Amino acid sequence: MTPVLRDYAWGTTRDIPELLGLPETGEPVAEAWWGAHVSAPSQASSEDGPVALDELIVADPDRCLGADAAGRWGARLPFLLKLLAIHKPLSIQVHPTLEEARQGFAAEQRGTGGRPHSFQDPYHKPEMVYALTPMTVLAGVRPLADTAGDLEVLGTPAAAALAATLETGDLEDFIVATLGGGVDEATFSALATVGAQAPEGSSLAVAAHALSHFPGDPGAMVALALNVVPLAPGEAVYTGAGVLHSYQSGLGIEVMANSDNVVRAGLTPKQIDVPLLLQLSDTRPAPPARPHVDHQGPAVTLTTEAEEFALTVVTDGATTVEPGPRIVLVVQGSAVVEADGQRLELSRGQAAFVPFARGEGSIAAQGSAVIARLRPTTV
């Protein structure tokens, strides 16, 4: 499979080209996509020659996905695999539930003559990120008293006014005030100064770092109100519908439901829709969600409540994966994929799609490989 590369401005210039064995151009390469999203399907090599993966699946969904998966999700791959290389923070964002996505997409299609607006497709987008290097992630609303304490440290009248909005017990009024012009230059300056002196990894330090990349962006104050989640290599965090989140730094693998629905709350030049954001967001404090981790010899499988995806990581050894649509990506060293009597050797940065019809598959890695798949039936 050949991935689709994304040149978003927040990406690094080196990490993805190095992993994929591509020349550096000096321009950012933020994401590599392996999957069948209609906006950016991977190219696959089939018996009949190169073909877009979404077209391959539509041509024979039972063979590619299995009758059960095709019956549930239609002739579309339920998951999408990405590699993220983050130089500066991504936007603070939230994703809809499946029902919200269906209703919102249908309403916009009727109202805009079929042109996308806030909803790019009628699907939800739960997602999980697995760290390849140390990563910093913001996920979910932190305890309000902790945010109020940090606002008090900033010591400005505007920060005090924002702290007062937290007395309602959730973050909604704070978001309305923050994104509605409630942050003045004195408060931005205080955040920059105090955050530069704060302990590394603290909420003040992370918010100040975001502000340094997006001067004057009130999204930095929203960042202050979210849980800071440091991920060591091999750790992961899950983001379900309604959870405010932002990836701040690092290199990681992301696996998600096959959707591109995003509503943003700052740290971006893109559109911000505060009423829709609040409609979709859970603004109550909650700890970040971690995936369930199952160890089987050299393989680790991470699962969540999302049925569309799971991630298996195999390191210096072999594992067997049940029938289903699978994407195998080598992130270090090499791997051999064997299924239905066929053998495929992959080197670092190469990926393959293994369809349901190939049956049970064996992946043997000298190094490390990840397998994006449906959530196992045994979970």
N, C-alpha and C positions, 0 to 999 in steps of 0.2 A: 504494500500500500504506500502511496505517496501522500504525505500530509498537506494540508492547506496552511500556509504561514500567515500570521497577522502582524502587521507592522505598527501596532498601537504605540503611542508616544511613551507610555509607561514602561516599555520593555527594555531589556538589556541588549547590548549589541553583540555579545559574545556567546552566552550560555547555550542557546538553542542551536546556532550554527555549529558550535563545537560538538555538541552531543549528536547532531545529525550528520556531521562530516561535511558541512557546507562552508564555502568561503565567507569570511566576514566582509561586510560592505561598509561598516561604520554606521549603518542605520539600525534602529531598534527592531528586534524580532521578539515580540511579546508572547505570542502563542503559536503552537503547532496543533492542528486539529486532525484527529483520526476518527472518522465516523461518516455519517450519512445525513447530516443536517442539510436541508435543501439549499441553504445559502452558501454552503462551502463543503460539498461532499469530497471525500478522499477519492483518489483514482486507484483502482484495483486492477491487478493483472489476472485475467480470467483465461479460460481455455480458448476463448474467441478473441483475445486481445485486450487492450486496456479498456476499462469501462468505469464510469462513476459508480461508487458503491451504492448510492441510493437507487440508481437505475438497475443495478444487479439484483437488489433486494426486491424491487417492484416486479421484476420479471419472474421471480420464483420465490415468493415469501416463505412458503412451506419449507423449501430446501434450505434457504438462508437462515431463517429464524426458528423454524419448527412450527407445526400447526397450532399448538397451544399459544405460543407467543404471538404469532400472526393473527390468531383469533382475538387476542386481547388488545394488542397495540396496532393492529393493521400492518400494512406492508411498509413498515418503517422501523429502522433500528431503534430500540428503546433508549439506548445510552449513547453518550459521546465522550471520547477520551481526549484530554488536552495536556499539553506540557506548557507550564507558565514560567516565564523568566521576568522577575519583577525588579525594576530599578527604582521606581517611585510608586507611591500608593495608587491602587485602583480606586475607583469611585466607591463611596458608601452606597450600598444598594440593597434591594429587597426583591424577592421573587414571589409571584402569586401562587395560590393553590390551583389545582387542576380546574376546579369549577370557576374560580375567578378568571383564569386564563381563557376558558371557553367562552364565558359570558363577555369578557372585555374584548376579545378578538372578534367575536360575532358582531358586537355593537359597533366597533370601529370599522369593520368591513362594510356594514350597512351605511355608516355615516360618512365614510371617506371615499366611497366608490372603489374599495378594494386596496387602497394604499395603506401600508403599515403606519402606525402612529406609536402608541405606547406598548401595544401588544403585537409582537412579531409573529406569533403563532398561537394556536389554541392549546398549549401544553404547559405543564408546570416544570420547574427547574430545580428540584432538590439537587444538592451537589456535595461532594466530599473532596478535600484536598489532602494529599499525602506528600510530606516533605522529603525532598531529595537532599536539600541543604537546610541549615537553620532558616526557619521562616517566622515572620510575625504576622498574625492574623487578628483582626477585630471581629468578634462574633457575639451577637446578643447584647442586651442592655445590662450594664453592671449595676450593682446596688446604688440606689439613688443617693443615699447618704454619702457614699464615697465620692460621687460626682460633685455633690454640693460642697464637700470639703475641699476638693481641688479648686472649685470656683471661688471659694472664700480665700484661698491662697493667692489667687490672681489679684484680689484686692481692688477691683474697679466697681463703680456703681452698676455698670452694665452686667458684670459677672454676678453681682448680688441679685439683680433683677432676674437673671436666668436661673439662679439657685432657687428663688422663690417659686418658680414654675414647677419645681420638682415636688412640691408639697402635695400634689394631687395623687401621687402614688404610681404614676407611670410617666413615660417620656414624651407624651403627645404634645402637651403645652410647651415644653422645652423646645421641641423640634419646630413648632409653629413660630415661636419667638426667635429662635436662632436663624432659621432660614428666611424669616420675614424681616430681617434687618436689625435684629436685636444685639448684634455684636459690633462694637465700635472699634476705632483704631487703637484706642488705649488698651482695650481688652486683647486685641490681637498682639499688640506689643508686649503685654504682660505675659501672655502665653508663650511667646517666643523666648522671652528672657527667663521665666521660671522654668519652662520646659528644658532649656539648655542646661540648667543646673540640676535637674531632677535625676534620680537614679535611672540607669539604662533599663528600658523595658517597662517603665512605669507608664501609667496613662498620660500623665503630663508630658513625659518625654516623647511618647509615640505621637500624641496630638501635635506637639511642637514640630516634630519631624515632618508630619503631613503638611502642616502650615508652611514649612520652609519650601516645599515643592509647589504649594498652591497659595501664594501670598494673598491675604484678604478673602480667602474662601471660608464661609461660615461652616462648611462641612468639617473643618478641623475641630470645631466645638462639638459637633455631633460625634466625632471620633472620640473625644474626651469622655463621652457617656457610654462607650461600649467596652465590653470585656476585652482585655489584651490577652491573646492566646499565643504564647511562644511554642513553636513546634521544633523539636529536634529531628534530625533525619530519621525516618521510619515512623514518625508520629503523624496523626491525622485528626481533622476536625470535620464535622458534618454540619451543613447549613440547610435547614428545611424551609418551607414556605413561611413568609412573614418575618424571618429573622434578619435584622439589619446586620450587615457585615461588610468587611473590606479586607482584601489581601494587601499587606503593607510592604513586604520585602521577601526575597528568597526565590528558590527554584523548586517547583513542585509538580506533581502529577495531579490533575483534576479529572474526576469522573462524575458524570451527572446524567440526569434525564435529558433526552434529546430536545432541547429548547433553547431559545435565545431571548427569553422575556426578562427584561431588567428595568426596574424603576429606581432612579438615583436620588441621593440626598446630599450631594456635594462631593468635593475633591474631583471635580470634572468640569470641562467646558461644555459638556453635553446637557441636554434638556433635564430640568428638575421639575417634577410635578408633585407639589407638596400634598394637595388633597388626595391624589391617587396613592402616593406613598403612605399616607396615614391610613387609608382604606385597607392597604395590603399588609401593613406592618403590625407586629405584636410589640407594643411599646412598653410592656411590663418587664421588670428585671428578671433575668433567668441565666443560669450558667450555660456555657457553651456545651454543645452536644458532641460526644465522642463516639466513634463507631465501635461496634462489637468486634473484637479481635480473636480469631481462631488460629492457633498454631498447629500445623501438621508437618512435622519434620522440617525440611528447608522452606516450606511454604507458609505464608501468613495470609489469611483471607479477612478482609474488612467488610462488614455489612452494616446496614442501617435500616431504618423503617422503609426506605425506598425500595420497591420491588424491581425497579428498572435496571438497577446496577449493583455490582459488587466489584471489589478489586482484590485480586490475588497477586502477591509478590513472592516470587521464588528466587532464592539466593543460593548459589553454589550447590545445586542439587536438582532433583526432578520432582514434579508433581503431576497428578492427573486431574483433568477438569472435565466435568460431565458435559454431555451434548448440549448445544445451544450456540447462539452467536457469540463469538469471542474475538477480541482484538488483542494480539500479543505484541508488546513493544519491548525491545531490549534497551535498557538504560545504562548497562555497564557490561563489558565483556561480550559474550555471544550466547546464543541459545539454539537448541534444536527442537522443532515442533514436529511431532509425529501424530498422524490421525488417518484412519481409513487406509492404512498401508502405504501412505505417502510420508515423505520426510522433507523438511524444509529447514535449511540452516540460515540463521539471522545473525548479523553483526550489530554492534552498537548503533542505535538510531534507526534501525530497520524495524518494520512492523508488518504483521500479516493478519488478515481476516480469516478466521476458521468458521465455516458455516455449520449449522446444526447437522446437516446431512453427513458431515464427516464423522459424526459420532464422538465418542470419548476421545479426548486428546491428551497427549503427554508433552510436557514442556520441560526440557532439561537445560538449566542455565549454568554456564561458567561465568559467574558474575551475577548480574541481577536482571530479571525481566518482570514486567507487570502484565497482568491479564485482566482486561476489562470484560465483564460478563454480566449476565443476569444474576440476581440474587439467588444463591443456591436453594434448591427445594428443601434441603434439610434444615434450613434456618427457621 
